[in-house]
Amino acid sequence: MSIEIIGPEAEALLSWQGLTDALEAGHRLPRAEIKDLFLYRGKDTILNRAAWIDGLAQLVKVATIFPGNGALGLPSIHGAVNLFDDRTGDLRALVDFHLVTKWKTAGDSLLSAKRLARPDSGVILILGAGPVARSMVAAYGSHFTDARFLVWNRTAAGAEAIAATDARVTAVTDLAAAVRQADIVCSATMTKTPILRGEWLRAGQHIDLIGAYRPDMREADDEAMRRARIFVDSRATTIHHIGEIMDPIANGTITEADIAADFYDIAAGLYRRSSAEEITLAKNGGGAHLDLMTAHYIMGCWTNRREPQADQSVR
């Protein structure tokens, strides 16, 4: 069996609708077996993630996260994605790491927003001005087609750089005022100290937390967690692994029972807002099973690229 080498050129074949359909379909298959390995050296991280979904495929993804690389003019994240055949275990594809990560991360949050945000959401605030922020403008914009975007960043120049390249985007400096104005608040920062305060939230908002991926990282404070109805993409990769959920459970602000649903509850109709007034909050923790679903979707688009009418959903 030949091995597909799938690079960034495959991006032209992808769609956000196609990906979210694939993610939903993947969560109708048997529950994924997932194993994560984290190694730390100060601020640096090695993350090794593996997933197996019976009937779909297996995946091993390795990432190195070195926040100090920016000072060297280098990307802070590197890695590799290996996709294996479910029937034989053969290596089927080497998929571009950054392509998988970009689409998995943004697609994860988009799926939550399609389920939890109010359909009439017209103002979307993004905290952070890195690559994820740019991806979220594209992902959210594909569904909330009339929305306008606000971008806030600790360094104003970063937000202004995004605004300069996209007419839908306005850079803002007053974070509290921007949060109060927004229908969707998406936080994609590397902060360890919460920057999103619950006292700023208002009825009907949807909060999307992306940035925290370590036990010592949080973006939203306890008041935000207390006021919101909480959802996660995966209980298995968030509750006992990421400070965003671990900390408020440890200090008694919330309990595990306050996690309303994860993506495996979509089929049962549980991953949804219960009223127009409630504040919904989704923690995007990622997980190798989501990388697997995304890489499999990308491979399907790539192998069928000469058949544009083919169904690209997971099957």
Steps between C-alpha positions, in 0.01 A plus 500: 500500500646837397557775754338835426715805568249778560634853522351846546382504139211278611343796677337619178287184503361545851189672632394587854158347440660179377725483803227559758288235326797261526548579869134431574514175302816396683323538833229258386763226471621296800659719767865571429780352705739783580839522667699817560858542614626839618860589575598842635816708524407834647270665245583242232275200434513175308153363435456149360140410420361172371144402410323195367142511373372155412370506145686818403879504549783552748714809545816604680573872520812647656533872574779709649389832648781748568352845580843664492550426132341831405812680619700285257270575209372141502152346539423399857338170398638216290385143455399201291172316429489129412173342384469119502259260329236365738492150346871429452687757709696612192614861486250664264604864503742756633283810532639850541505569874406867477215429259347241735551718808352812338187329374451280808529793740274739312257226393463385862397849612279553195309180572436623856388841377261348245342305784518754784518857368184688415436478124466879480849561645630806318804616700787259563790598726831317477760529776848448359650579162696189410435243227202353690331840503528526121365145463204584721406798285486266200318220683240715675454711189404191300192447720419842647523660160381847600708526815759767565811426702680679781855398586677583826861421575737589783715666235268721298716472190411132469127573487557787260694269266200269468262792451721639224450186290129435553221755462278303741745550787541798735783520753391599853688596816227510765453133585213540747297712259565261214389196703175674596433579134570153360258215433786250478825539696785280380819494707813362336790616716791338683419659835534322833303770683131546406434804283128444433296613799155365576372838615526620140274228356138555402202275432497307174874503433707203387854470639760298310820419693783368285837606638554304823646153441706444817403455866654840580307698236164680519328771295166550685460576870287316755209741462479424127496128573236546769266706281521286187359163401815303423570267208822328394602335176618194694467420868794263466746769390386802701363431848817358654755650263442873447504775761192664347290215643732356767541822700133595549421137591786494752391826668131406509369750245361216287482121513543238230120473496488858370647386167178485299621296202783418262499423128401138560171636635410677173304202369285499815419869454681607818764725344281809458394816678180471701385862469579819313607668826747251643875550467663199338870425539689240297851385584693398190752254640583325177592134522656245271157365398416841352836506321414155368159606372651810342793317338264236365278771352802668341621169356155434356497839329852443369450150362169598336627833366426398142142419603365832634148363548610216729367492856789601726331418831642233729366160404 
